[in-house]
Amino acid sequence: MLLADVVCGKCGSVVYQMRMLKPVKDALRQTNSRCRVCGAALNPGDFTVAVKRR
Ligand SMILES: [Zn+2]
């Protein structure tokens, strides 16, 4: 299974975890484009997506 962690670039928290590879915009829509931990707005350059194969 592929898991993709969307990681906040400011606080390093995993903002959203995707079970499948979805467009990142879909993930941001789930979180209103904001980090749920620190409240930072997530721009495409401000977060990283780490894909792990499990
Ligand atoms: Zn954050």
mmCIF file of the protein (N, C-alpha, C, O) and its ligand, coordinates in Angstrom:
data_MODEL
# 
_entry.id   MODEL 
# 
loop_
_entity.id 
_entity.type 
_entity.pdbx_number_of_molecules 
1 polymer     1 
2 non-polymer 1 
# 
_entity_poly.entity_id                      1 
_entity_poly.type                           'polypeptide(L)' 
_entity_poly.nstd_linkage                   no 
_entity_poly.nstd_monomer                   no 
_entity_poly.pdbx_seq_one_letter_code       MLLADVVCGKCGSVVYQMRMLKPVKDALRQTNSRCRVCGAALNPGDFTVAVKRR 
_entity_poly.pdbx_seq_one_letter_code_can   MLLADVVCGKCGSVVYQMRMLKPVKDALRQTNSRCRVCGAALNPGDFTVAVKRR 
_entity_poly.pdbx_strand_id                 A 
# 
loop_
_entity_poly_seq.entity_id 
_entity_poly_seq.num 
_entity_poly_seq.mon_id 
_entity_poly_seq.hetero 
1 1  MET n 
1 2  LEU n 
1 3  LEU n 
1 4  ALA n 
1 5  ASP n 
1 6  VAL n 
1 7  VAL n 
1 8  CYS n 
1 9  GLY n 
1 10 LYS n 
1 11 CYS n 
1 12 GLY n 
1 13 SER n 
1 14 VAL n 
1 15 VAL n 
1 16 TYR n 
1 17 GLN n 
1 18 MET n 
1 19 ARG n 
1 20 MET n 
1 21 LEU n 
1 22 LYS n 
1 23 PRO n 
1 24 VAL n 
1 25 LYS n 
1 26 ASP n 
1 27 ALA n 
1 28 LEU n 
1 29 ARG n 
1 30 GLN n 
1 31 THR n 
1 32 ASN n 
1 33 SER n 
1 34 ARG n 
1 35 CYS n 
1 36 ARG n 
1 37 VAL n 
1 38 CYS n 
1 39 GLY n 
1 40 ALA n 
1 41 ALA n 
1 42 LEU n 
1 43 ASN n 
1 44 PRO n 
1 45 GLY n 
1 46 ASP n 
1 47 PHE n 
1 48 THR n 
1 49 VAL n 
1 50 ALA n 
1 51 VAL n 
1 52 LYS n 
1 53 ARG n 
1 54 ARG n 
# 
loop_
_struct_asym.id 
_struct_asym.entity_id 
A 1 
B 2 
# 
loop_
_chem_comp.id 
_chem_comp.type 
_chem_comp.mon_nstd_flag 
ALA 'L-peptide linking' y 
ARG 'L-peptide linking' y 
ASN 'L-peptide linking' y 
ASP 'L-peptide linking' y 
CYS 'L-peptide linking' y 
GLN 'L-peptide linking' y 
GLY 'peptide linking'   y 
LEU 'L-peptide linking' y 
LYS 'L-peptide linking' y 
MET 'L-peptide linking' y 
PHE 'L-peptide linking' y 
PRO 'L-peptide linking' y 
SER 'L-peptide linking' y 
THR 'L-peptide linking' y 
TYR 'L-peptide linking' y 
VAL 'L-peptide linking' y 
ZN  non-polymer         . 
# 
_pdbx_entity_nonpoly.entity_id   2 
_pdbx_entity_nonpoly.name        ? 
_pdbx_entity_nonpoly.comp_id     ZN 
# 
_pdbx_nonpoly_scheme.asym_id         B 
_pdbx_nonpoly_scheme.entity_id       2 
_pdbx_nonpoly_scheme.mon_id          ZN 
_pdbx_nonpoly_scheme.ndb_seq_num     1 
_pdbx_nonpoly_scheme.pdb_seq_num     101 
_pdbx_nonpoly_scheme.auth_seq_num    101 
_pdbx_nonpoly_scheme.pdb_mon_id      ZN 
_pdbx_nonpoly_scheme.auth_mon_id     ZN 
_pdbx_nonpoly_scheme.pdb_strand_id   A 
_pdbx_nonpoly_scheme.pdb_ins_code    . 
# 
loop_
_atom_site.group_PDB 
_atom_site.id 
_atom_site.type_symbol 
_atom_site.label_atom_id 
_atom_site.label_alt_id 
_atom_site.label_comp_id 
_atom_site.label_asym_id 
_atom_site.label_entity_id 
_atom_site.label_seq_id 
_atom_site.pdbx_PDB_ins_code 
_atom_site.Cartn_x 
_atom_site.Cartn_y 
_atom_site.Cartn_z 
_atom_site.occupancy 
_atom_site.B_iso_or_equiv 
_atom_site.pdbx_formal_charge 
_atom_site.auth_seq_id 
_atom_site.auth_comp_id 
_atom_site.auth_asym_id 
_atom_site.auth_atom_id 
_atom_site.pdbx_PDB_model_num 
ATOM   1   N  N  . MET A 1 1  ? 0.845   -1.199 0.000  1.00 0.00 ? 1   MET A N  1 
ATOM   2   C  CA . MET A 1 1  ? 0.000   0.000  0.000  1.00 0.00 ? 1   MET A CA 1 
ATOM   3   C  C  . MET A 1 1  ? 0.875   1.241  0.000  1.00 0.00 ? 1   MET A C  1 
ATOM   4   O  O  . MET A 1 1  ? 1.928   1.280  0.637  1.00 0.00 ? 1   MET A O  1 
ATOM   5   N  N  . LEU A 1 2  ? 0.434   2.223  -0.703 1.00 0.00 ? 2   LEU A N  1 
ATOM   6   C  CA . LEU A 1 2  ? 1.159   3.484  -0.720 1.00 0.00 ? 2   LEU A CA 1 
ATOM   7   C  C  . LEU A 1 2  ? 0.510   4.445  0.261  1.00 0.00 ? 2   LEU A C  1 
ATOM   8   O  O  . LEU A 1 2  ? -0.696  4.691  0.215  1.00 0.00 ? 2   LEU A O  1 
ATOM   9   N  N  . LEU A 1 3  ? 1.330   4.977  1.143  1.00 0.00 ? 3   LEU A N  1 
ATOM   10  C  CA . LEU A 1 3  ? 0.851   6.007  2.045  1.00 0.00 ? 3   LEU A CA 1 
ATOM   11  C  C  . LEU A 1 3  ? 1.615   7.293  1.761  1.00 0.00 ? 3   LEU A C  1 
ATOM   12  O  O  . LEU A 1 3  ? 2.834   7.286  1.593  1.00 0.00 ? 3   LEU A O  1 
ATOM   13  N  N  . ALA A 1 4  ? 0.885   8.377  1.712  1.00 0.00 ? 4   ALA A N  1 
ATOM   14  C  CA . ALA A 1 4  ? 1.523   9.665  1.480  1.00 0.00 ? 4   ALA A CA 1 
ATOM   15  C  C  . ALA A 1 4  ? 1.215   10.574 2.658  1.00 0.00 ? 4   ALA A C  1 
ATOM   16  O  O  . ALA A 1 4  ? 0.056   10.867 2.950  1.00 0.00 ? 4   ALA A O  1 
ATOM   17  N  N  . ASP A 1 5  ? 2.264   11.011 3.324  1.00 0.00 ? 5   ASP A N  1 
ATOM   18  C  CA . ASP A 1 5  ? 2.097   11.946 4.430  1.00 0.00 ? 5   ASP A CA 1 
ATOM   19  C  C  . ASP A 1 5  ? 2.288   13.364 3.924  1.00 0.00 ? 5   ASP A C  1 
ATOM   20  O  O  . ASP A 1 5  ? 3.311   13.684 3.318  1.00 0.00 ? 5   ASP A O  1 
ATOM   21  N  N  . VAL A 1 6  ? 1.309   14.205 4.171  1.00 0.00 ? 6   VAL A N  1 
ATOM   22  C  CA . VAL A 1 6  ? 1.473   15.624 3.867  1.00 0.00 ? 6   VAL A CA 1 
ATOM   23  C  C  . VAL A 1 6  ? 1.985   16.288 5.138  1.00 0.00 ? 6   VAL A C  1 
ATOM   24  O  O  . VAL A 1 6  ? 1.284   16.336 6.149  1.00 0.00 ? 6   VAL A O  1 
ATOM   25  N  N  . VAL A 1 7  ? 3.205   16.798 5.081  1.00 0.00 ? 7   VAL A N  1 
ATOM   26  C  CA . VAL A 1 7  ? 3.870   17.315 6.272  1.00 0.00 ? 7   VAL A CA 1 
ATOM   27  C  C  . VAL A 1 7  ? 3.937   18.829 6.210  1.00 0.00 ? 7   VAL A C  1 
ATOM   28  O  O  . VAL A 1 7  ? 4.372   19.403 5.212  1.00 0.00 ? 7   VAL A O  1 
ATOM   29  N  N  . CYS A 1 8  ? 3.504   19.470 7.285  1.00 0.00 ? 8   CYS A N  1 
ATOM   30  C  CA . CYS A 1 8  ? 3.573   20.922 7.384  1.00 0.00 ? 8   CYS A CA 1 
ATOM   31  C  C  . CYS A 1 8  ? 5.020   21.360 7.385  1.00 0.00 ? 8   CYS A C  1 
ATOM   32  O  O  . CYS A 1 8  ? 5.841   20.829 8.133  1.00 0.00 ? 8   CYS A O  1 
ATOM   33  N  N  . GLY A 1 9  ? 5.332   22.339 6.536  1.00 0.00 ? 9   GLY A N  1 
ATOM   34  C  CA . GLY A 1 9  ? 6.709   22.811 6.448  1.00 0.00 ? 9   GLY A CA 1 
ATOM   35  C  C  . GLY A 1 9  ? 7.107   23.688 7.615  1.00 0.00 ? 9   GLY A C  1 
ATOM   36  O  O  . GLY A 1 9  ? 8.290   23.971 7.803  1.00 0.00 ? 9   GLY A O  1 
ATOM   37  N  N  . LYS A 1 10 ? 6.137   24.123 8.400  1.00 0.00 ? 10  LYS A N  1 
ATOM   38  C  CA . LYS A 1 10 ? 6.453   25.036 9.506  1.00 0.00 ? 10  LYS A CA 1 
ATOM   39  C  C  . LYS A 1 10 ? 6.666   24.298 10.815 1.00 0.00 ? 10  LYS A C  1 
ATOM   40  O  O  . LYS A 1 10 ? 7.638   24.555 11.525 1.00 0.00 ? 10  LYS A O  1 
ATOM   41  N  N  . CYS A 1 11 ? 5.760   23.381 11.140 1.00 0.00 ? 11  CYS A N  1 
ATOM   42  C  CA . CYS A 1 11 ? 5.881   22.704 12.431 1.00 0.00 ? 11  CYS A CA 1 
ATOM   43  C  C  . CYS A 1 11 ? 6.257   21.240 12.281 1.00 0.00 ? 11  CYS A C  1 
ATOM   44  O  O  . CYS A 1 11 ? 6.552   20.570 13.271 1.00 0.00 ? 11  CYS A O  1 
ATOM   45  N  N  . GLY A 1 12 ? 6.250   20.739 11.056 1.00 0.00 ? 12  GLY A N  1 
ATOM   46  C  CA . GLY A 1 12 ? 6.690   19.366 10.844 1.00 0.00 ? 12  GLY A CA 1 
ATOM   47  C  C  . GLY A 1 12 ? 5.651   18.315 11.167 1.00 0.00 ? 12  GLY A C  1 
ATOM   48  O  O  . GLY A 1 12 ? 5.948   17.121 11.128 1.00 0.00 ? 12  GLY A O  1 
ATOM   49  N  N  . SER A 1 13 ? 4.437   18.736 11.486 1.00 0.00 ? 13  SER A N  1 
ATOM   50  C  CA . SER A 1 13 ? 3.396   17.772 11.805 1.00 0.00 ? 13  SER A CA 1 
ATOM   51  C  C  . SER A 1 13 ? 2.836   17.144 10.535 1.00 0.00 ? 13  SER A C  1 
ATOM   52  O  O  . SER A 1 13 ? 2.811   17.765 9.472  1.00 0.00 ? 13  SER A O  1 
ATOM   53  N  N  . VAL A 1 14 ? 2.396   15.923 10.666 1.00 0.00 ? 14  VAL A N  1 
ATOM   54  C  CA . VAL A 1 14 ? 1.701   15.284 9.552  1.00 0.00 ? 14  VAL A CA 1 
ATOM   55  C  C  . VAL A 1 14 ? 0.283   15.840 9.520  1.00 0.00 ? 14  VAL A C  1 
ATOM   56  O  O  . VAL A 1 14 ? -0.527  15.572 10.407 1.00 0.00 ? 14  VAL A O  1 
ATOM   57  N  N  . VAL A 1 15 ? 0.004   16.614 8.485  1.00 0.00 ? 15  VAL A N  1 
ATOM   58  C  CA . VAL A 1 15 ? -1.278  17.306 8.408  1.00 0.00 ? 15  VAL A CA 1 
ATOM   59  C  C  . VAL A 1 15 ? -2.363  16.369 7.911  1.00 0.00 ? 15  VAL A C  1 
ATOM   60  O  O  . VAL A 1 15 ? -3.511  16.417 8.352  1.00 0.00 ? 15  VAL A O  1 
ATOM   61  N  N  . TYR A 1 16 ? -1.969  15.532 6.998  1.00 0.00 ? 16  TYR A N  1 
ATOM   62  C  CA . TYR A 1 16 ? -2.969  14.671 6.380  1.00 0.00 ? 16  TYR A CA 1 
ATOM   63  C  C  . TYR A 1 16 ? -2.271  13.443 5.848  1.00 0.00 ? 16  TYR A C  1 
ATOM   64  O  O  . TYR A 1 16 ? -1.161  13.520 5.323  1.00 0.00 ? 16  TYR A O  1 
ATOM   65  N  N  . GLN A 1 17 ? -2.919  12.333 5.987  1.00 0.00 ? 17  GLN A N  1 
ATOM   66  C  CA . GLN A 1 17 ? -2.324  11.100 5.478  1.00 0.00 ? 17  GLN A CA 1 
ATOM   67  C  C  . GLN A 1 17 ? -3.254  10.492 4.454  1.00 0.00 ? 17  GLN A C  1 
ATOM   68  O  O  . GLN A 1 17 ? -4.425  10.222 4.720  1.00 0.00 ? 17  GLN A O  1 
ATOM   69  N  N  . MET A 1 18 ? -2.705  10.289 3.294  1.00 0.00 ? 18  MET A N  1 
ATOM   70  C  CA . MET A 1 18 ? -3.500  9.763  2.195  1.00 0.00 ? 18  MET A CA 1 
ATOM   71  C  C  . MET A 1 18 ? -3.229  8.280  2.034  1.00 0.00 ? 18  MET A C  1 
ATOM   72  O  O  . MET A 1 18 ? -2.079  7.841  2.053  1.00 0.00 ? 18  MET A O  1 
ATOM   73  N  N  . ARG A 1 19 ? -4.283  7.521  1.876  1.00 0.00 ? 19  ARG A N  1 
ATOM   74  C  CA . ARG A 1 19 ? -4.130  6.089  1.662  1.00 0.00 ? 19  ARG A CA 1 
ATOM   75  C  C  . ARG A 1 19 ? -3.675  5.800  0.238  1.00 0.00 ? 19  ARG A C  1 
ATOM   76  O  O  . ARG A 1 19 ? -2.881  4.891  -0.005 1.00 0.00 ? 19  ARG A O  1 
ATOM   77  N  N  . MET A 1 20 ? -4.177  6.567  -0.666 1.00 0.00 ? 20  MET A N  1 
ATOM   78  C  CA . MET A 1 20 ? -3.809  6.375  -2.058 1.00 0.00 ? 20  MET A CA 1 
ATOM   79  C  C  . MET A 1 20 ? -3.179  7.654  -2.551 1.00 0.00 ? 20  MET A C  1 
ATOM   80  O  O  . MET A 1 20 ? -3.235  8.697  -1.901 1.00 0.00 ? 20  MET A O  1 
ATOM   81  N  N  . LEU A 1 21 ? -2.595  7.547  -3.686 1.00 0.00 ? 21  LEU A N  1 
ATOM   82  C  CA . LEU A 1 21 ? -2.010  8.751  -4.260 1.00 0.00 ? 21  LEU A CA 1 
ATOM   83  C  C  . LEU A 1 21 ? -3.103  9.594  -4.897 1.00 0.00 ? 21  LEU A C  1 
ATOM   84  O  O  . LEU A 1 21 ? -3.568  9.320  -6.004 1.00 0.00 ? 21  LEU A O  1 
ATOM   85  N  N  . LYS A 1 22 ? -3.486  10.599 -4.183 1.00 0.00 ? 22  LYS A N  1 
ATOM   86  C  CA . LYS A 1 22 ? -4.465  11.536 -4.702 1.00 0.00 ? 22  LYS A CA 1 
ATOM   87  C  C  . LYS A 1 22 ? -3.731  12.817 -5.069 1.00 0.00 ? 22  LYS A C  1 
ATOM   88  O  O  . LYS A 1 22 ? -2.606  13.050 -4.628 1.00 0.00 ? 22  LYS A O  1 
ATOM   89  N  N  . PRO A 1 23 ? -4.368  13.630 -5.866 1.00 0.00 ? 23  PRO A N  1 
ATOM   90  C  CA . PRO A 1 23 ? -3.760  14.943 -6.082 1.00 0.00 ? 23  PRO A CA 1 
ATOM   91  C  C  . PRO A 1 23 ? -3.615  15.677 -4.760 1.00 0.00 ? 23  PRO A C  1 
ATOM   92  O  O  . PRO A 1 23 ? -4.492  15.617 -3.899 1.00 0.00 ? 23  PRO A O  1 
ATOM   93  N  N  . VAL A 1 24 ? -2.499  16.368 -4.613 1.00 0.00 ? 24  VAL A N  1 
ATOM   94  C  CA . VAL A 1 24 ? -2.253  17.077 -3.357 1.00 0.00 ? 24  VAL A CA 1 
ATOM   95  C  C  . VAL A 1 24 ? -3.340  18.104 -3.089 1.00 0.00 ? 24  VAL A C  1 
ATOM   96  O  O  . VAL A 1 24 ? -3.662  18.390 -1.936 1.00 0.00 ? 24  VAL A O  1 
ATOM   97  N  N  . LYS A 1 25 ? -3.897  18.650 -4.142 1.00 0.00 ? 25  LYS A N  1 
ATOM   98  C  CA . LYS A 1 25 ? -4.975  19.625 -3.941 1.00 0.00 ? 25  LYS A CA 1 
ATOM   99  C  C  . LYS A 1 25 ? -6.152  18.996 -3.212 1.00 0.00 ? 25  LYS A C  1 
ATOM   100 O  O  . LYS A 1 25 ? -6.826  19.665 -2.429 1.00 0.00 ? 25  LYS A O  1 
ATOM   101 N  N  . ASP A 1 26 ? -6.404  17.711 -3.464 1.00 0.00 ? 26  ASP A N  1 
ATOM   102 C  CA . ASP A 1 26 ? -7.473  17.032 -2.750 1.00 0.00 ? 26  ASP A CA 1 
ATOM   103 C  C  . ASP A 1 26 ? -7.182  16.967 -1.266 1.00 0.00 ? 26  ASP A C  1 
ATOM   104 O  O  . ASP A 1 26 ? -8.076  17.145 -0.438 1.00 0.00 ? 26  ASP A O  1 
ATOM   105 N  N  . ALA A 1 27 ? -5.940  16.713 -0.936 1.00 0.00 ? 27  ALA A N  1 
ATOM   106 C  CA . ALA A 1 27 ? -5.566  16.647 0.477  1.00 0.00 ? 27  ALA A CA 1 
ATOM   107 C  C  . ALA A 1 27 ? -5.715  18.008 1.129  1.00 0.00 ? 27  ALA A C  1 
ATOM   108 O  O  . ALA A 1 27 ? -6.183  18.118 2.262  1.00 0.00 ? 27  ALA A O  1 
ATOM   109 N  N  . LEU A 1 28 ? -5.319  19.031 0.416  1.00 0.00 ? 28  LEU A N  1 
ATOM   110 C  CA . LEU A 1 28 ? -5.415  20.373 0.994  1.00 0.00 ? 28  LEU A CA 1 
ATOM   111 C  C  . LEU A 1 28 ? -6.866  20.785 1.172  1.00 0.00 ? 28  LEU A C  1 
ATOM   112 O  O  . LEU A 1 28 ? -7.202  21.535 2.088  1.00 0.00 ? 28  LEU A O  1 
ATOM   113 N  N  . ARG A 1 29 ? -7.712  20.293 0.296  1.00 0.00 ? 29  ARG A N  1 
ATOM   114 C  CA . ARG A 1 29 ? -9.129  20.613 0.448  1.00 0.00 ? 29  ARG A CA 1 
ATOM   115 C  C  . ARG A 1 29 ? -9.674  20.012 1.736  1.00 0.00 ? 29  ARG A C  1 
ATOM   116 O  O  . ARG A 1 29 ? -10.536 20.596 2.392  1.00 0.00 ? 29  ARG A O  1 
ATOM   117 N  N  . GLN A 1 30 ? -9.163  18.841 2.088  1.00 0.00 ? 30  GLN A N  1 
ATOM   118 C  CA . GLN A 1 30 ? -9.633  18.176 3.309  1.00 0.00 ? 30  GLN A CA 1 
ATOM   119 C  C  . GLN A 1 30 ? -9.294  18.995 4.549  1.00 0.00 ? 30  GLN A C  1 
ATOM   120 O  O  . GLN A 1 30 ? -10.028 18.958 5.537  1.00 0.00 ? 30  GLN A O  1 
ATOM   121 N  N  . THR A 1 31 ? -8.205  19.724 4.504  1.00 0.00 ? 31  THR A N  1 
ATOM   122 C  CA . THR A 1 31 ? -7.757  20.453 5.690  1.00 0.00 ? 31  THR A CA 1 
ATOM   123 C  C  . THR A 1 31 ? -7.960  21.948 5.537  1.00 0.00 ? 31  THR A C  1 
ATOM   124 O  O  . THR A 1 31 ? -7.423  22.724 6.327  1.00 0.00 ? 31  THR A O  1 
ATOM   125 N  N  . ASN A 1 32 ? -8.730  22.370 4.532  1.00 0.00 ? 32  ASN A N  1 
ATOM   126 C  CA . ASN A 1 32 ? -8.926  23.791 4.258  1.00 0.00 ? 32  ASN A CA 1 
ATOM   127 C  C  . ASN A 1 32 ? -7.609  24.499 4.013  1.00 0.00 ? 32  ASN A C  1 
ATOM   128 O  O  . ASN A 1 32 ? -7.472  25.688 4.300  1.00 0.00 ? 32  ASN A O  1 
ATOM   129 N  N  . SER A 1 33 ? -6.640  23.770 3.484  1.00 0.00 ? 33  SER A N  1 
ATOM   130 C  CA . SER A 1 33 ? -5.329  24.328 3.155  1.00 0.00 ? 33  SER A CA 1 
ATOM   131 C  C  . SER A 1 33 ? -4.629  24.907 4.372  1.00 0.00 ? 33  SER A C  1 
ATOM   132 O  O  . SER A 1 33 ? -3.807  25.816 4.252  1.00 0.00 ? 33  SER A O  1 
ATOM   133 N  N  . ARG A 1 34 ? -4.957  24.377 5.547  1.00 0.00 ? 34  ARG A N  1 
ATOM   134 C  CA . ARG A 1 34 ? -4.306  24.865 6.745  1.00 0.00 ? 34  ARG A CA 1 
ATOM   135 C  C  . ARG A 1 34 ? -3.809  23.698 7.584  1.00 0.00 ? 34  ARG A C  1 
ATOM   136 O  O  . ARG A 1 34 ? -4.408  22.623 7.626  1.00 0.00 ? 34  ARG A O  1 
ATOM   137 N  N  . CYS A 1 35 ? -2.701  23.952 8.243  1.00 0.00 ? 35  CYS A N  1 
ATOM   138 C  CA . CYS A 1 35 ? -2.191  22.965 9.179  1.00 0.00 ? 35  CYS A CA 1 
ATOM   139 C  C  . CYS A 1 35 ? -3.105  22.939 10.390 1.00 0.00 ? 35  CYS A C  1 
ATOM   140 O  O  . CYS A 1 35 ? -3.419  23.981 10.966 1.00 0.00 ? 35  CYS A O  1 
ATOM   141 N  N  . ARG A 1 36 ? -3.529  21.746 10.772 1.00 0.00 ? 36  ARG A N  1 
ATOM   142 C  CA . ARG A 1 36 ? -4.448  21.648 11.905 1.00 0.00 ? 36  ARG A CA 1 
ATOM   143 C  C  . ARG A 1 36 ? -3.719  21.828 13.227 1.00 0.00 ? 36  ARG A C  1 
ATOM   144 O  O  . ARG A 1 36 ? -4.351  22.047 14.261 1.00 0.00 ? 36  ARG A O  1 
ATOM   145 N  N  . VAL A 1 37 ? -2.412  21.739 13.202 1.00 0.00 ? 37  VAL A N  1 
ATOM   146 C  CA . VAL A 1 37 ? -1.640  21.848 14.438 1.00 0.00 ? 37  VAL A CA 1 
ATOM   147 C  C  . VAL A 1 37 ? -1.237  23.288 14.720 1.00 0.00 ? 37  VAL A C  1 
ATOM   148 O  O  . VAL A 1 37 ? -1.497  23.806 15.806 1.00 0.00 ? 37  VAL A O  1 
ATOM   149 N  N  . CYS A 1 38 ? -0.605  23.935 13.748 1.00 0.00 ? 38  CYS A N  1 
ATOM   150 C  CA . CYS A 1 38 ? -0.098  25.286 13.999 1.00 0.00 ? 38  CYS A CA 1 
ATOM   151 C  C  . CYS A 1 38 ? -0.916  26.351 13.285 1.00 0.00 ? 38  CYS A C  1 
ATOM   152 O  O  . CYS A 1 38 ? -0.686  27.542 13.496 1.00 0.00 ? 38  CYS A O  1 
ATOM   153 N  N  . GLY A 1 39 ? -1.872  25.949 12.441 1.00 0.00 ? 39  GLY A N  1 
ATOM   154 C  CA . GLY A 1 39 ? -2.745  26.911 11.804 1.00 0.00 ? 39  GLY A CA 1 
ATOM   155 C  C  . GLY A 1 39 ? -2.151  27.619 10.608 1.00 0.00 ? 39  GLY A C  1 
ATOM   156 O  O  . GLY A 1 39 ? -2.780  28.512 10.041 1.00 0.00 ? 39  GLY A O  1 
ATOM   157 N  N  . ALA A 1 40 ? -0.951  27.237 10.214 1.00 0.00 ? 40  ALA A N  1 
ATOM   158 C  CA . ALA A 1 40 ? -0.318  27.888 9.080  1.00 0.00 ? 40  ALA A CA 1 
ATOM   159 C  C  . ALA A 1 40 ? -1.039  27.525 7.793  1.00 0.00 ? 40  ALA A C  1 
ATOM   160 O  O  . ALA A 1 40 ? -1.459  26.384 7.598  1.00 0.00 ? 40  ALA A O  1 
ATOM   161 N  N  . ALA A 1 41 ? -1.174  28.507 6.925  1.00 0.00 ? 41  ALA A N  1 
ATOM   162 C  CA . ALA A 1 41 ? -1.721  28.231 5.605  1.00 0.00 ? 41  ALA A CA 1 
ATOM   163 C  C  . ALA A 1 41 ? -0.691  27.437 4.820  1.00 0.00 ? 41  ALA A C  1 
ATOM   164 O  O  . ALA A 1 41 ? 0.498   27.753 4.825  1.00 0.00 ? 41  ALA A O  1 
ATOM   165 N  N  . LEU A 1 42 ? -1.165  26.414 4.156  1.00 0.00 ? 42  LEU A N  1 
ATOM   166 C  CA . LEU A 1 42 ? -0.252  25.538 3.436  1.00 0.00 ? 42  LEU A CA 1 
ATOM   167 C  C  . LEU A 1 42 ? -0.266  25.877 1.959  1.00 0.00 ? 42  LEU A C  1 
ATOM   168 O  O  . LEU A 1 42 ? -1.247  25.637 1.256  1.00 0.00 ? 42  LEU A O  1 
ATOM   169 N  N  . ASN A 1 43 ? 0.824   26.430 1.511  1.00 0.00 ? 43  ASN A N  1 
ATOM   170 C  CA . ASN A 1 43 ? 1.007   26.662 0.091  1.00 0.00 ? 43  ASN A CA 1 
ATOM   171 C  C  . ASN A 1 43 ? 1.802   25.497 -0.472 1.00 0.00 ? 43  ASN A C  1 
ATOM   172 O  O  . ASN A 1 43 ? 2.502   24.800 0.263  1.00 0.00 ? 43  ASN A O  1 
ATOM   173 N  N  . PRO A 1 44 ? 1.692   25.289 -1.767 1.00 0.00 ? 44  PRO A N  1 
ATOM   174 C  CA . PRO A 1 44 ? 2.382   24.128 -2.348 1.00 0.00 ? 44  PRO A CA 1 
ATOM   175 C  C  . PRO A 1 44 ? 3.868   24.082 -2.017 1.00 0.00 ? 44  PRO A C  1 
ATOM   176 O  O  . PRO A 1 44 ? 4.451   22.999 -1.969 1.00 0.00 ? 44  PRO A O  1 
ATOM   177 N  N  . GLY A 1 45 ? 4.484   25.217 -1.792 1.00 0.00 ? 45  GLY A N  1 
ATOM   178 C  CA . GLY A 1 45 ? 5.912   25.203 -1.483 1.00 0.00 ? 45  GLY A CA 1 
ATOM   179 C  C  . GLY A 1 45 ? 6.216   25.022 -0.016 1.00 0.00 ? 45  GLY A C  1 
ATOM   180 O  O  . GLY A 1 45 ? 7.378   24.885 0.367  1.00 0.00 ? 45  GLY A O  1 
ATOM   181 N  N  . ASP A 1 46 ? 5.177   25.020 0.821  1.00 0.00 ? 46  ASP A N  1 
ATOM   182 C  CA . ASP A 1 46 ? 5.399   25.032 2.259  1.00 0.00 ? 46  ASP A CA 1 
ATOM   183 C  C  . ASP A 1 46 ? 5.246   23.680 2.917  1.00 0.00 ? 46  ASP A C  1 
ATOM   184 O  O  . ASP A 1 46 ? 5.479   23.547 4.119  1.00 0.00 ? 46  ASP A O  1 
ATOM   185 N  N  . PHE A 1 47 ? 4.866   22.696 2.170  1.00 0.00 ? 47  PHE A N  1 
ATOM   186 C  CA . PHE A 1 47 ? 4.751   21.391 2.791  1.00 0.00 ? 47  PHE A CA 1 
ATOM   187 C  C  . PHE A 1 47 ? 5.413   20.362 1.906  1.00 0.00 ? 47  PHE A C  1 
ATOM   188 O  O  . PHE A 1 47 ? 5.695   20.610 0.734  1.00 0.00 ? 47  PHE A O  1 
ATOM   189 N  N  . THR A 1 48 ? 5.653   19.222 2.479  1.00 0.00 ? 48  THR A N  1 
ATOM   190 C  CA . THR A 1 48 ? 6.249   18.151 1.718  1.00 0.00 ? 48  THR A CA 1 
ATOM   191 C  C  . THR A 1 48 ? 5.315   16.944 1.756  1.00 0.00 ? 48  THR A C  1 
ATOM   192 O  O  . THR A 1 48 ? 4.554   16.764 2.706  1.00 0.00 ? 48  THR A O  1 
ATOM   193 N  N  . VAL A 1 49 ? 5.382   16.159 0.759  1.00 0.00 ? 49  VAL A N  1 
ATOM   194 C  CA . VAL A 1 49 ? 4.605   14.929 0.716  1.00 0.00 ? 49  VAL A CA 1 
ATOM   195 C  C  . VAL A 1 49 ? 5.596   13.763 0.685  1.00 0.00 ? 49  VAL A C  1 
ATOM   196 O  O  . VAL A 1 49 ? 6.377   13.606 -0.254 1.00 0.00 ? 49  VAL A O  1 
ATOM   197 N  N  . ALA A 1 50 ? 5.535   12.969 1.724  1.00 0.00 ? 50  ALA A N  1 
ATOM   198 C  CA . ALA A 1 50 ? 6.431   11.830 1.818  1.00 0.00 ? 50  ALA A CA 1 
ATOM   199 C  C  . ALA A 1 50 ? 5.654   10.563 1.482  1.00 0.00 ? 50  ALA A C  1 
ATOM   200 O  O  . ALA A 1 50 ? 4.696   10.209 2.170  1.00 0.00 ? 50  ALA A O  1 
ATOM   201 N  N  . VAL A 1 51 ? 6.064   9.904  0.449  1.00 0.00 ? 51  VAL A N  1 
ATOM   202 C  CA . VAL A 1 51 ? 5.372   8.692  0.026  1.00 0.00 ? 51  VAL A CA 1 
ATOM   203 C  C  . VAL A 1 51 ? 6.147   7.489  0.535  1.00 0.00 ? 51  VAL A C  1 
ATOM   204 O  O  . VAL A 1 51 ? 7.349   7.359  0.305  1.00 0.00 ? 51  VAL A O  1 
ATOM   205 N  N  . LYS A 1 52 ? 5.445   6.626  1.222  1.00 0.00 ? 52  LYS A N  1 
ATOM   206 C  CA . LYS A 1 52 ? 6.059   5.408  1.754  1.00 0.00 ? 52  LYS A CA 1 
ATOM   207 C  C  . LYS A 1 52 ? 5.350   4.212  1.168  1.00 0.00 ? 52  LYS A C  1 
ATOM   208 O  O  . LYS A 1 52 ? 4.125   4.188  1.047  1.00 0.00 ? 52  LYS A O  1 
ATOM   209 N  N  . ARG A 1 53 ? 6.110   3.258  0.819  1.00 0.00 ? 53  ARG A N  1 
ATOM   210 C  CA . ARG A 1 53 ? 5.519   2.028  0.324  1.00 0.00 ? 53  ARG A CA 1 
ATOM   211 C  C  . ARG A 1 53 ? 5.480   1.006  1.452  1.00 0.00 ? 53  ARG A C  1 
ATOM   212 O  O  . ARG A 1 53 ? 6.516   0.650  2.014  1.00 0.00 ? 53  ARG A O  1 
ATOM   213 N  N  . ARG A 1 54 ? 4.299   0.545  1.774  1.00 0.00 ? 54  ARG A N  1 
ATOM   214 C  CA . ARG A 1 54 ? 4.162   -0.405 2.884  1.00 0.00 ? 54  ARG A CA 1 
ATOM   215 C  C  . ARG A 1 54 ? 3.506   -1.681 2.410  1.00 0.00 ? 54  ARG A C  1 
ATOM   216 O  O  . ARG A 1 54 ? 3.305   -2.602 3.202  1.00 0.00 ? 54  ARG A O  1 
HETATM 217 ZN ZN . ZN  B 2 .  ? 1.996   23.191 11.109 1.00 0.00 2 101 ZN  A ZN 1 
# 
